[in-house]
Amino acid sequence: MTNTVPLDAPARLDPGSVKRLFPSSAGLTLDEHLAHYGPLPRGGPAVIDAVDRAGLRGRGGAGFPTAVKLRAVASRRRRSIVVANGTEGEPASGKDKALLVYAPHLVLDGATVAAETVGAREIILCVERNRPATLAAVTAAVAERRARGLERITVRVEVAPDRYVAGEESALVHWLNGGEAKPTFVPPRPFEKGVAARPTLVDNVETLSHLGLIARFGPDWYRAVGTDADPGTTLLTIGGAVGRPGVYEVAAGSSLRAALETAGADLSGIQALLVGGYFGTWIPVNQIDALTLGADSLRSAGASLGCGIVVALPTDACGLAESARVARWLDGENAGQCGPCVNGLGALATTMDTLVQGGWGADAARQRVPVLLDLIRGRGACRHPDGAVRFVQSTVQVFSAEIAYHAHHGHCGAAVGLLPTPAPGAWR
């Protein structure tokens, strides 16, 4: 595989297509992958400029500009490491798992170009524990490239703990260095001192896949889909009350309603949407026509796309009870390293349980929620408590009528379980 494709080469793929990350069939062989996407150029400073012009932002949840991260690691002028983060601890998400099964070579392409661009000699591809199909797909792809002599940068695959915060970049680095998969205090940040004390680029696997496409086809090709503010495509996990739940690749900045209808949603049977996952925000269904899958549009509703999750809550479900379960689960997933998590999230979950049960304690609980949110917000050692605060705050705003009903009539009796709350795993 030689450097035969400049960044401004004509695209082999239709630049206007939204089917960029997912080929027509799962698990393409390396030859089929190269026939579909073409040869992979070498990384270098031009890639950072192309990624910058393309406007690529991280797809792991934070939405940080990818070019800024690349420059930060490249500027250290020391041998660095690239970590491809496919841990996906968010229970409502399936996009990274799907990408690693359907297009592992595209993830490896992006990681390779990123490594060459920042001067790394090793790529560590991290996948979630208890996902045998994912592990098998990426292991086979790495072996195929190695057997063909096309592994330009050494790749090793690591199976990370299945905890919610384990995919946070400092937690992942701490685990790779032999510790528990818990966030660490920063600075130093991974780009300064990461795996094996080396400058480390930690990027989500979807982000790296987009990077690999930009390196092949250039920023103008990338921007042929999406909007000026939200270019390219994005992967969405759409679940809940839809006819065809699954992972969809859609144009960034496109209509939220259109995405739901693509997944077979009947909006008459939906009362609200959870956007962004368990660190996300509930949005009433009557607001969706004013919203797009763009950062500014969702921000106007107090939301963000996060790691690309949209869950439709049916009209016969209880959003308050579902949210209380998630609040309790988030408390169980805290790393136990600071007061806002250890004490605050437990108190918040207990208060949410009281709201669900209703009765004599509900009025006091309703008054206690904003007090707890203020005590927790901005005081954690990592973003976990802030994410829980955002989720609970949207719950009490959107489901205020349910809170009032429960206070006067007790538990409504609606079945729960729409939002998954898996059993906690180990920290190592």
C-alpha angles and dihedrals in degrees: 000000000000136000095265102131117074119208092254095051118135111269119256087203124063103265091214095054121105090205096090107121100036116060120207094269135028125259103013115199115245091259091050090047093052091046089053099043105019129230120326119245123222121265124246143127091305089064091059091051091048092049089048093052090045090057094227115178128187117277096203096089109276097072093216116170107265095211090058091055092047092051092047093056095039091052092061089076092210131110104278140189132230120216115197103205113213098147095113100186092175105110094209094054130087103159099101093045090050092048093050091051098041101036112013092149090059090054090049090048092056093044090050095051091045091051093050090047096054096036098252124158097193138048121200113198110199120199131179121267118250093031103113095169091054093047092048093050097049094041091052092048093050091048092049093053091045093049090051093049091244099118098112093175124033111257127197125182120221127189109221130203116272099238125130096240095038091094094057103113098241090045092051092048091048090053093047087053091057101268134107119290093255128124116262130214114269142250114081093063122198093261088059101038118357136135111013087357090291127129104273132198110207113190134164115252093242090053090052092049091055089047090055091053093048090051089054102041108018137237097288090056090048092051093051086090126050127018134299091259095039109030129183129013133303135203117240128193104210117190146148120056098013130113096230110031115187146093118313133186109219137169111270111248094025125136118291089213091053092052091052093047090050086059091051099258121167102206092201088069096048127085102179144354129229105216121191100015129259092337087048141090139263114234123192112241092237089068100055098089089066094051137081133187090263131114097239095044094050091043088060087063093045092255142109132198091241109180092349107276131151118173119183115215112212121228093247094056127090110237091192094055093044091050093048089056090051092047090054090047092050089052089054091050096055117119094231093232104118141031098249089060101036096044107012101051093047092051090047093051091049090051091051090051089053091052090053094050092046121188129106097343097049098087092052090046091051090055092045096056098074090044091054092045090055092047093051102037115103095356102093128107089235138010096274097095092043090053091051090049091053092050096048093044091056089046095058091045099048098037099041091125090055090050090053092047093051091047091058103031106024126233111357092219096231115154116254133204104091091117111058119235106184123198112268119261131210126288092229 
